[in-house]
Amino acid sequence: MRISIRLIGVLVLPVVLYLVAAALGAGFAANGGRAPPATGVRIYVADNGAHTDLILPAAAFRDIARPEHLGDPRYGAEPYLAIGWGNRDFYLHTARWRDIDPWRTAKALAGMGSTVVHVAHVPAPRVDGSVRAVLLRPEEYRRLVAYVRGSFAAGPVVRGYGARDAFYSAKGGYSALRTCNEWTGRGLRAAGVRMGIWTPLPWGVMLWL
């Protein structure tokens, strides 16, 4: 019995500490003095419950995310791109919730493997509980675009889950400390948006938007 309790403690304690740290990181905001502008460039942040995407005007990425990279090049005319970053092996093999593999997940959180940028060509999103709009000043938007563009690396393009998306080689390493959601939060912080100082989980990103 004592061994079982200790084993449970060894397994549960790191998770609890991680969640506490994530809450603290999300709760303390960078760029706290920022006042939202009256006009500017409208972007969006989407949350699917586990992962966040930046949804940005496609015009700034036409030279990178090209129609010929898609299963159906016609989607290349869409006005927005939903952009996310993550572990390559996990991202490429997890199109749906039922595709989640515990071993693949553990390897990603341990920092094993390279990363990719996922880009989906989408219409203008509708704001709801899982999609938030953020208005950026032109200079803030330029910083965010530079951050996202700086995440792409040279390498082959891989077709995505469907006809409108593709994967691109990326810079940086994914881990439990630098997750896909922290990538989103870091970009928003770089732009100057009020955002938690560490946002490894999706609700930490959406908290301030």
N, C-alpha and C positions, 0 to 999 in steps of 0.2 A: 504493500500500500504506500509506504513512504517513498519507494523508488518511483512508483507511478506518479505521485504528487510532484516529486522533484522533476521528473521528465516533463510533465505538463507545464511546470514552471519554466523550465528551460525553453520550451517551445513557444509559450504564450508571452513571456516577459518581453522578448525582443519586439514582438508585434505591438504590444501595448506601448512600449517606449517609442516606437516609430510613430504610432498614431498621435501620441502626446506631442512629440517633436513637430509633426506635420501641423497639428493644431496651433502650436506656438508660432511656427513659421508663417502660417497663413494669417494669424491674428495680428502680427506686427507688420504694418504696411510701409513700403518704400514709396517715395513721391507723395507723401501725405499732404503736402501743401498745394497740390495741383488743383486748379480750378478748371472744370470742363469748359471747352470753348463753345462759343455760340454757333460758329460755322467751322467747317473743315472737311476732312475725308472720313467717311463712315466705314468702319470695318465691323466685323462680327466675330464672336467667339462662341463655338458650339461645344456642347458637352453631351456625350452619349452614355454617361454613367460611369465610365472608366477612363475615358480618353478625351482630351480637348483638342480642337482644331482652331487655327486662325483662318478666318474667311476674309480674303483680301481681294481688291480689284485685280483682275487678271492682267491688265495692261502693263503692270510693272514686271511681269514674268514671262512675257511672250517669247523672249529669246531662250528661255530655259524650258518651260513647260509647253511644248509644241504639239499641234494637232496630230502630227504623224506618230506621236508616241502613244496614242490612244487606240483602243480597239475599234472605235468609231470616230474618225477625225472630225466629224460634224460637231461633236461636243466641244471642240476647241474654240468655238464661237461663243461659249457661255461667258458671261461678264465677270464671274467670280471664281476664285480658286479656294477650295478648302484644303489647308496645308497642315500636316502633322509630321512629327518626327518620332522615331522610335527604333527599337532593336530590330535588325533586319530579319532574323529567323522568325521571331515572334510575329512581326508585322505581316510578312509575306504569307504566313500559314494560318492567320487568324482572321478570316473574313467575317465570321459570325461568332456569337457567344459560345455556341456548341463546339467550336473549333479549338477552344482554349485547352492547352496541354500543360499539366502541372510541371513537367520536367522542362519544357521549353520556357515556361514562365520563370522557373527558378534560375535557369541559366541567364536569362535576361536580367533579372534583378541582381544577380551576382556579378554582372558586368562582363559577361562572356559574349563575344561576337561583335560584329560591326553594326552600323546604323544606316537607316534610309530615311528619306523624306517622301511622304505620301502626298500626292497632289490629285485632287478630284476637281474636275471642271463642273461648276454648278451654277444654277440661276441665282438671282438675288434671293437671299434667305428671308424667311418670315420670323420676326422676333417672337419668341414664346418663352416658356420656362427653361428650355434647354439651349436657347440661342439668345445671346445678348448683343446689343449694338453699342459700339464705342465710337465717339467722335474724336478725331485726332487733328491737331494743328498740322499744317504742311510739314514743318520740320520734325514733328513727332512721327508722322507717317514715313518720312524718309528714313529715319533711324530704324523703324520697324522693318521696312523693306530691306535695308542693308543687313539687318540681323538675319532675316529669313534667307536672303540670297547667300549670305555667308555660311549657311548650314549645308549648302549643296557642295558635293565633291565630284571630281572627275570619275567617271565609271559608266558602265552600261545601264541603259534604261530597261526596267522590267515592267511588263504589262500588269495592270492592276487587277482588282477583283471583278471588274465589269468593263463596259465599253467606254466609260468616261474618266478613268483614273489610271495613274501610273506611279511607279516607284523609282526614285533616283538615289544614287549613292550619296551618303551624307558624311559630314564631319562630326567628330565627338563620339564619346562612349556613353552608352545607356547603362544605368544601374539603378538601384533602389534610391540612391541619392540624387541622381539626375535622370528623372523620368520624362516621359512625353509631356506630362503636365507641367513639370518644372521648366521644360523647354518653352512652352507657351508663356508661362509666367515670366521667365527671364526676358523673352522678347518684349512683353508689355512693359516690364520695368525699364528696359533699355529705351523704349519709346518715351517714357516719362509718365505712364499711366499709374495710378494708385493701385498697388498690388502687393500681396504678401511677400515677405523677404525670402521665403522658401515655400514652393507650392508643388509638392510631389503628387498630390491627389487632386482630382478634378474640382471638388467643392472648394478647395483652397483658392483656385483660380477664379471661380464664379462668384466667390464671396464678395469681392470688391466691385463687381461690374453691374 
